[in-house]
Every structure is written in structure tokens, then in C-alpha cells.
């Protein structure tokens, strides 16, 4: 009997040990010590350090908090899954010590949050509620970078993305597959990024290098970034329901032949923000190369701050665009298009792109842009301006009057108007909805009956730091 009791006790103790062991939550380092490590710190957060082999096929769980220690890559062939409600932080640091999540070309991220459980990327000092740091704090970590195999107009399909050393092969982007799929970002908030990586070069909140149309990017917030909100380097991705708030540079920036789509884009700018949109066609060594930068953007609402020096958007370096059914409010300067005459060819000139039918700014509403508030007495020459090259002293060269006049007349000729839609940074849902003179939507867009990013409800409410309450 005593022997049986001892045996039973031993079995019970062994079972308890096994149970405790199976309940252990600390991540186990890979057997390969050169691979990425996932180690808990003193606060119980999982610190992720990339030692060259990427995340592997890994899942970030809602029950944990993850801290990016430097650049963390999702390598070619790997998939990083992030559960709804997960909090990911980036350690502070500049230059080579900058922290960011990088989805390499051929890698995938499956980060599909919900309106009830958004996925949050923020600084290490912050918390899930967004009260750990000042709401307008910038440059506290890097950002999120996605790289794909879609086309650009670079001279090579192996281009190094800005923010990552040219010696890092996982930082290359470009290819020939416009349907490339880098995964999903949905209901994702990216906060307080844009750390300096050297020589005044900061990481964007969300950087998209040659990202293809197979990728899903929908319901995205970038708030208080020290550089651009979203920057596109070529590619063909369709970004919907994007919210850029209080970023220091431009809200939406594209270059290198971006030819994707956008719908329901909002920006609310701070006093030191620059352009609502900085739109370039191609790199300096191939400005006239194809594919042309000619994205289609419908239902944008761009709101700046009265008294600032921001520009609505700029077209240059052979950039094209379609902006339609959109609203622009409180910008100090209007739409700026670049005119360059080079022996009569106007090579690399966005004005020539307009003449050739690659620029459409139509069926939009402007209010308090370049001081224009009276719809019955509009000075279109300050809303639609032409810029020229600069001389050695930095002064713009003269522009032929017929060039100025043609672009100015395009304001009214394309059914743009001056009217007060009744939107503010605190409430971007119009109190004076603009529903007349709607441009027809191309295939693939939601066919809505209003201009701007919002109809009667605020789709950003409840899941963003900007609009935390429904």
C-alpha cells in the first residue's frame, strides 16, 4: 500500500511538471542561433531580433506584445501572420539602429485586424490606448515597409528602397508582375514613426515599393510620422480607406511610375505639414520612362490648417494623375503643375502629360484653398498654378502666358468648383454634402453618390487613434 502511494505521488509530481512545462509561454529560440530570435524581456514583451533569416512562418498573437529590435524582415517565401488586436512596438534608434518591419520581395504579411480589434504599430514607450506618448510625437521608431515584384519605371528591377542599406539584398524591390501579392493590411494603425536613418532621410509611415494589385490594403491609419504618411515607389496596388494625420512632410507621395488606385483617402494636416500630395513621375535618370505614373484617385478629402504654408498637391517630373469626386480644404496654395520646355520637347514635364491626356483634375470641390471661398467669384489662376524650372539664384523662370491660361481654364472646364462642404479636421463628414456633378467611376471602384472620403458616417471612428470613439 505504501509502495503504491509513493508510486502515485511520483506520477502526480511528474504530471505536474509536464503540465507546467506545457503551459510555459516564453518563446523558444530557433535551434539555428543565426536566425531571428523571439525572447521575452523584463516587461513580458516579446523582443524580435532579426539575425539574417527573417521571421519565418510565424504568428504574432493578440495575447502578446511584440517589440521590433532593429530591422525585422519577412523574407522571400515566408509569411508573417498578425492576429486582430495585436500590439507591435518599435524600439527607438536612428541610422543602422532604426527599427522597422520590412516585408521583403516575395514575402507576405497577413495582418487583418477588425474595427473592434485593429492591429497597432507604435513606439516602444507607447501603449495600446495611445496615451504612452504625446499624440503628435514623431520619429520615435521607423515604420512599415512592403516590397513587391510589380513594375516601376526605374532602370533596374532591383532597386534599393530608401531607408535600408543598399548592401541589404532583402531591401530590393521591383519586377514585372503587376498582380503580385504581398499579403494584407487591414484595420492597421501606424503611429509615431519616421526615425532619421541618416543625412536627414526619414522612414515613411507606410512605404510601398513595387507593391502589386494582388495585395489588399484597406482601412489604414498613419498618424504623427516624421516624414510622409504613405509613399508609393511604382507598383499597382489599390489602397482604400486611408487616413493620414499630422505627418511632417507629405501625406500621399508617389514616384517611379506608380499606376495603382486609391479611394476614400483622408488627410488632416498640422501647421508644419507640407503637401497633401507630392506626385512625381519618374526618377531623375528615367523621368519619361514607362509605366507612367498615372494613378486614379477618387473620393479624397484633404484638409489642411488655416495659416499654414501647405500645398494641395504638386505634379512634376512627368507625373500624371486622376483626382475626381474629391474635396480640398484650407490649403495655402492650390494645385501646382510643372512646365519645362527643353528644345520644344517638354521632356519630363507634367504639363505635357496633361496635354497628352494623362492628368485629370475633375469634378472636385475646393474651399479656402489659396484664399478662395466665394464660389461666384473664383480666381482660378491661384487654384491651378504652373511652376517652371529655377535659375541659378533659385527664381522660377518665366512661363508663357498661353500655358498659364490653358491650365487655369481647366479648373472650370473640368467641373471643379469652389464651395464649402462643411468639413473640419475634427469632423471630416460633410455637413454640406457635395453630390452634384459626379464623375463616372471606372471599373473596380465603389460607385458612391458623394464627393470626398465620407458619406454620412465616419468609417475611421472607433478603431483609429484619431477618432477613438464611434
N, C-alpha and C positions, 0 to 999 in steps of 0.2 A: 504494500500500500504506500509506504514511504517512498520507495523507488519510483512508483507511478506518479506520485505527487511531484517529485523532483523533475521527472521527465516532462510532466505537464507544464511546470514552471519554466523550464528551459525553452520549451516550444513557445510559450507565451512571450517570453522575453525576446526570442528570435523573431517572432511575428511582429512585435512592436518595433524592433529595429528596422525590419523590412518596410513596415508601414511608414515610419518616419523618413526612411530613405526615399521612398516613392513619392512622399509629399514635398520633398525638397524643391524649392523654386529657383534656387540660384542657377543661372545658365552654366552649361558645361563648355569649356573652351574646346575648340576643334583639336583633334589629335595633331594635325599639322600646325605647328606653332607659328608658321609664317602666314597663316590665314587670318581672316578677321576674327577678333575676339569680342565676346559679349560678357562683360564682367560687372557685377553689382558693386556700386560704390557705397560709402557710409550712409547715404540717404536712401538706399534701397533702389536707386535708379540703375538701369542697365546702360553702361557706357559702351559704345560701339566704336571700335578702333580698327580701321582697315589697314591690313598689313600687306595688301597687294592682290588678294584673291577675291575681293568683293564680299557681298553679304551672303552669297549662296542663295539657295531657295529657302527663304526664311520668312517668318511671320512676326510682325510687330503686333503685340496683343494689347487690347484695351486695358487690361488689368495691370500693365506695367508702364513705366515712364522710361523713354529711351533718350540717351544723350549722345549726340554725334561728336566724336573726338577727332577733329580734322576732317578731311575729305573722305566721305564714305561712298563707295561705288556699288552700283548694281551692275555686275559685269555682263558681257555678252553671253547670252544663254541662260542667265539667272532671272528669277522672278522674286521681287520683294512684295509681299502682301502686307497691307496695313489694315487692321480691323477698324471699324467705325468707333469713334470716340477716343482713339489713341492720341497721346501727347508725346511729341518728339521735340527735343530741345537741341540747340546747337551751342557748343562751348564758345566762349569768346576767343578772339585771336585774329591777327592780321597776317598778311603775306602768306608764307607757306604754312602757317598755323591756322589759317581760316578753316571754319567748319561749314560743310555743306553736304547735302545729299545729291549725288550725281547718278542719274540713270544713263549708263553708257550705251552707245550704239549697239543694238542687238539685245539689250537688257529690257526688262519690263518692270513697271511698278503697278500694283493693283491696290490703289488707295481710294476706296469707295466709302466715304462717310455718308451720313444722312443729315437731314435738317435737325433731327433731335440729337445726333451724335456726330458732329463734324470732327474731322481729323485736323489737329493743330500742330503747326511747326512754329516754334518761337525760341527766344533766348533762354539760356540756362537759368538765369535769375528770375524768369517769369513763372507764372503758374497757369493752370487750366482756365481760370476765370479772367486772365489777362490783367490782373492787378499787381503782379510782382514787379513790374517796371512801369515807368511813365507811359501813358498811351501813345505819345508821339516820340518815344525813344527810338533812335535809328542806329544801324551799324553795329548791333550787339552780337551778330553772328553772320553767316553767309547767306544761304538761300537754297532753293531747289532748282536743279539743272536737269533738263531732259534732252538727250541727244538721239537723233534718229538717222534714217537712211533715205530721207526724201531729197528732192532736188533743191539746189541753190544755184545762184549764178557766180559762185566762186570758180576760180580757175582750176581747182582741185576738189575731188570728193573727199579728201582727207584734210579737213580744216580744223585747227585747234580752237576750241571755244574760249572766249575771253573769260578770264578768272581762273584758268587752270594752266599749269606749265606746259609749254609745247613739247616737253620731253615725256609727258604722260600720255601714252597711246590711248588710254581709256577716255581722254578728253577730246577725241576726234569726232567729227560729225560730217554728214553728207553722204549722198548716194544717188541712186536712180529709181527709187521706189517711192512714189508719192502716196501709195496706200499703206506705207509702213505703219506698224502698230507698236508704240512704246508703252501701251497699257492704259490706265485710267486714273485720272484725278477728279474726284467728285466730292463736293462739300468739303473743301480743304481751305483752311485759313493759314496764311504765311505771314508771320509778324516780326517786325523789328530787325530785319536783315540788312544786308548791304555792307558788310565789313570791307575795309580797304585791303585789297590784295597786293598793293604796290603801285607807286607812282600815280596816286590819285585815281586808281581804277577800282571801282567797287562792283560787287556781285549784285545782279538784279534779284528782285524778289522771286520771280519765276523766269528762268531762261529756257527758251525753246530753240534748239539748234537742229534744223532739218527734220523737224517732227512731222510725221505723216498723217494723212487723213484717217487712218485706221485707229488713231489714238483718240480717246474720249477725255475732253477737258471741259468741265461744266460745274458751275457754282464754285467759283474761286474767289477768295479774298486775299489781297496783298495790302498790308497796312504798315505805314511808317517804315518804308525801306529807304536806305540811304542813296540808292541810285534809281533806276527805272522800276516801275511796277512789274510789267511783263515786257520782255524783249524777244522778238522773233528774228532768228537768223535763217532766212529761207524757210523752206518747208511748206506744207499744205494743210496744216491742222485747222480744225474748226473749233474755236473757243466760244463758249456760250456762258451767259450769266457770270460775268467777271466784274469784280469790284476792286478798284484801286484807290486807296485813301492816303493822303498826306505823305506821298513819296517825294523825295527831294528833287529828283530830276524829272524825266518824262513819265507819263502814266503808261502809254502804249507806244512802244518803239519797234519799228521793223526795218530790216535791211536784207541785202543779199538775195533779193528775189522772192520775198515772202508772197505766196499766192494762195493763201488759205482764206478762211472766212471768220467772221465774228458777228454775233448778235447778242443784244442785251448787255452792252458794255457800259459801266458806270465809272466815272472818276469824280472824286471830290478833292480838290487840291488845297494845299496850305499856302501861306504867304510866300514861301521860298521855293515852291514848286516851279518847274519850267513849263514845258508844253503839255497840252492834253495828248497830243500825238507828235512824235518825231518820226517822219517817214522818209527813208532813203531807199533808192532803187538797187544799187549795187555797190560793191567795194570799189575803192579808188582805182584798182588795177583792171576792173572789168565792169564799169558802170552801165554800159549798154548791153551787157550780156543777157542771155535768156536762161531760165524763165524770168520774165519781167516781174517786178514787184507790183502786183495789182490785186490786192485782196478786196473782197466785198464785205463791207461793214454796214449793218443795218441796226436800227434801234439803239444807238448810242446816246447816253446822256453825260455830257462833260460839264462839270460845274467848277468854276474857279472861285477865287476870293476877291471881292472888290478891293481895289487899291493895290493889288499885286502887279507884277510885270509879266504875267504868263501869256503864252501864245496859244490860240485854239489848236491848230496843227500846222505843220510845215511839210511841204512836198519838195524834195530835191534829189539830185543825183539819179535822175531818170526814174523816179518813183511814180507809180500810178496808184489809183485807189478808186473805190466807190464808197462814198458816205451817203446814205439815204435814210429817210424817215427818222432823223436824229435831232437832238436838242443840244444847244451850246449856250452856256450862260456865264456871264461875269468875267470874260476874258479881256485882258487889256488890249490884246492885238487879235486880229482876225486870222483868216486862212492865208497862208503865205506860200506862193508857188515860185520855184526858181526858174529864171530865164537866163540862159547862157548862149551867146552866139559865137561860134567858133568857125570862122570862114564860111558862114551861112549854113552850117550843118546842124547847129544846136545840139551837138552830141552830148549825151549825158544830161539832158535838160528835161525837167518835169513839165515845163511849158510845152515842149514838143510832144511829150506823152499825152498831154491834154488835147493838143491839136490832132493827134492820131487816134483819139478816142479811148484812151486808157485812164482818163481821170474823169470821174463823175461825182460832183457835189450837188445833190439834188433833193428837193422835197424836204428840206431841213428847216428848223426854227432856230433863230439866233435872238438872244436878248441880252442887252447890256454888254455886248461884245464890241470893243473899240468905241464904247460910248453910245451905241445905237439902241435906243429904247422906243422910238416913235415909228411905228410901222407905216405911217402915212407920209413920212419924210425921211427916207433912208438914203444915207450916203454909202453906196455900195463900194466906193473906192477905198474905204477904210476897212471894210469887211473882207474884200477879196483883193489882196495886195500881191504885187510882183516884186521879187527880190533879184538882184543881179550879183555878179562877181564883185569882189572888192579890189581896190587898187593897193599900192604899196603902203599907203597910210591907213588902210582899213576902211576907206569910204566906198560905198556902193557905186559902181559905175552907172552912168545914165541908162535909162530904159526907154526904148522908143514909145511914143505916146500911143500908137496904134496897138502895141502889145498890151499896155496897161488897160486901154479901153476895152479890148476884146475880153480880157479876163474879168474886168469889172461888170460888164454886161451879162456875163454868165451867171451872176448871182440871181437876178430876177428871171433870166431866161430859163433857168433850171428849177423854177418854182420854189426857190428859197424865200423866206420871209423873216421879218422882224416882228416878234410878238412875245408876250410874257406868258410862259407856260405855267408859272407858279410853282417852281421847284427851288429847293434850297439844299444845302449840304445835309441838314438835319432831316429833311423830308424830300427825297427825290421823286416821290409820287406826285404828278402834276395836280394842282388844284384847278387848273385851266387846261384840260386835256386838249391836245392838238390831234385832231382826227381827220382833217380835211386834206385834200391834195396828196394822197398817199401814193408813193411809188410802188410799182408792182414788184412782188418778191420773186427772186429767182428760185429755181428748184433747190430743195434742201433746207430752205429757211422756214421758220414758223410764220404763218400768214396771220398777222395780228392787225388790228384796226386802229392803232395809235402810234404816235411818234415817241421816240425816247425809249429808255430801258424798262419802263414800268407802265402798266395799265392802271388798275385801281388798287392793287396790293403791292407791298414791298417784299419781293422774293428773297431779299437779303436779311429780313428780320428774323431774329431768333437763333441764328446759327453763326453770325459774324460778330466780331468784336465791335465793329462799327455800329451795328444795330442789334444789340443783345436781346431786346425784348420784342415779342410779336405784337 
